[in-house]
Amino acid sequence: MDGQRDWNGTLGTGWTAVAAGVLLMVSTGVELVHEVQAPSGRVVEPVTYAALVAMWGLAMVGVARTFLFFRALHTGADVGLTRAGRVGVRSGVLGAVLQVAFALVSLITAAATGSPWEGAFLFFGLGFLALIVGGIALGFGLRRSGVLRTAAVPLWSGSAAAVLAIVIGVDPWHDIALFGYYASWIAVGLLFMRGSRALAAVSENTGAAASPSSL
């Protein structure tokens, strides 16, 4: 990547990560205050349910793009991503893909039968675990490579919040932990945005292509 594409791509990914965090919050938050499914699992408001599940799926597409861009930043900086970082990217993308599969299967089966297929939650559970592993491993990879190393903090804190959400089954703590995970993606996005401004400033002031390794 040249300098212009570096900071443009970083800014775009920043907005993607922020949007992903917001969509996850809205998708979960609406269900907390407005019943779209009966206790039996039957969908009582199909349009609202479809919109919320679609938001979840779109958010996870954004999460996958964010994981992949971490790898692209290292390629652009000619800095090798460590083994932990590569594992983190792969695990994170896998987790996001499983979450998208969960959303698609839930939408299709709910439209066909009135209730989402319970087996779809296997995709959700495995995907969530893969996202946790991805965040932890990528955080270590970033700290060692030095490229956008500050993003390790929200990745680790987000994974910790996700673990707490799994362990704590009592509300409101479970929901608070989930929203902590969602907020971590907003934090990652803001770091990308700050990095894009830094890259743009270096490129403008020096007239040379700025490297992501300077973030």
N, C-alpha and C positions, 0 to 999 in steps of 0.2 A: 504494500500500500504506500502511496505517496502521502506527503504531509496533508494536502487538502482532503483526500479521502479518509485519512486517519481521523481528523477531528470531526468531519461530517458524519462519518460512520459512528464515532463515539457519541456524538450528540443524539443521533437517531436511536442508537441502542439505549441511551439514557432515557429518552422519552418512552421507549418500548417497555423498559423495566418499570418505570413509574406507572404507566398505564396498566401493566400486569398486576402490580400491587393494588391499585385502585379497583380494578375489576374483581379481583379476588375478595376484597373487602365488601364490595357491593353485593356480589353473588351470595356471600355468606350472611351479610348483615340483613338483607331483605328477608331472608328465611327466618331469621331470629325474631323479627317483629311482625311478620305477616305469614300466616300459614298457607303454604302452597301444596303441602302433602298431608294427608291424614296420618294418624299414628300407624295405621296398617301399611303405609307406603303408597296408597292410592293417591294419584295426583288430583287435587281438587281445583287447581287453577292452571290449566294446561299452558296458556299463553305465557303467564308469568314464569312458570316452571321452565319452559323452553328457553325463555330469555336469560334466566339466571344460569342455567346449565351451559348455554352458549357462551355467556360471559366467562364462565370458568374455563371452558375449552380454549377460547381466544387468549385468555390470560396465560395459559400454559404454553401456547404457541410463542408468546412473548418471552416466557421464562426460558424456553429452549433456545430462542434466538440469542438471548443474553449469555447463556452458557457458551454457545458457539462463538460469540464475538470475543470472549476472553481469549480463546485460542487464536482468533484472527489478529488480535492485538499483539500477541507474542510473535506471530509470524511477521507482522509489519515491523516489529522492533528488532527482528533478527535475534530474538532471545528464545532459547528453547524452553518450552513448558516442561516442568519436571514430571516425573512419573505420577506423582500424587495429583498434579494438576490435570494431566491427561485422563486419569481415572475419574477425577471430579467432573470434567466436561462430559465424558461418556455417560457416567451415572446420572448426571443432571439431565442430560438430553433424554436418556431412556426414561427417567422418571416423568418428565414432562410429556413425552409421547404416550406413556401409559395413562396419564391423566386425561389427555385428549381422547384416548380410546374409551376411557370411562365415560366422558361426556357424550361421545357419539353413541355408544351403546345405550346409555341411559335415555337419551333423546329418542332414539329409534324405538326401543322397547316400550317406553312410556306412551309414545304416539300410537303404537300398535295394540297395547293391552291395557293402557290406563295406569300402569305402574311400571317403574323402571325395574329391569331385571336385577335381582339381588346379587347374582354372580358378577355384575359389573363392579361391585365394590372390591373385588379382588384386584382389579386394575388400579383402583384408587389406593388401596393399602400398599401394594407393591410399589406403585409410583411414588407415594409419599416417602416410603423408606429410601428409595433410590435418590430422591431429591435431597434428603437429609445427608446421605453419604456423599452425594455430589457437592453439596455446599461445604462440608467439612474438608473433603479432600482438595477441592479447588482452592479453598482458603489457604491451606498449607502450601500448595503450589505457587500461589501468588506471593506469599511471604518470602519464598525462597528465590523466585525469579526477579522480584523487584518491580514488575510491571503492574501498575495500579494495585499495589500491595495493600493500600488502605481498605480496599473492598473486602479483604479477608474478615474484617470485623463484623460487618453486617451479614456476611455469609455464615460465619460461625454463630452469631447471635440468633440468626433466623433458624439455623438447624437446631440450636438449643431450644428455642421456642417450640419448634415442631415436635421435638422429643417430649417436652413438657405436655403438649397438647395430647399426645398419645398416652402418656403415663397418668395424667390427671383427667379423670372422667367426670369430675364434678363441676357444674357451672356455678359461677361465671368464669372460673379460672381456666377451664378448658377453652372457652371462647376467647378469653383474653390472650391465651398463649397462641391460638390460631391467628389472631389479628397481629400479634407480634411477628409471626412468620411472614404474613403478608406485607407488613411495614418494612421488613428487611429488604424486600425487592424495591420499594420506593427509595430506600436509603442507597442501595446499589445504583439505581438510576440517577440519583442526584450526584453521586460520585462520578459517574460517567459524564454528566453534564459539566461539572466543574473541570474534569480532565479535558473535555473538548475545548473549553475556553482557554485553558492553559496551552494546549497545542496550537490553537489559533493565534494566541498572542506571541508565542515563540516564533511561529512561521512568519507572522507579519513583521515582527521586529528585526528578525535576522534575514528574512528573504529566502531562507532555506527551509527544506522540509523538516518539520518537527517530528521527533520520534516518540512513540508511546512509552518508551522506556524512561522518558523524562517525567512521567506523571508521578 
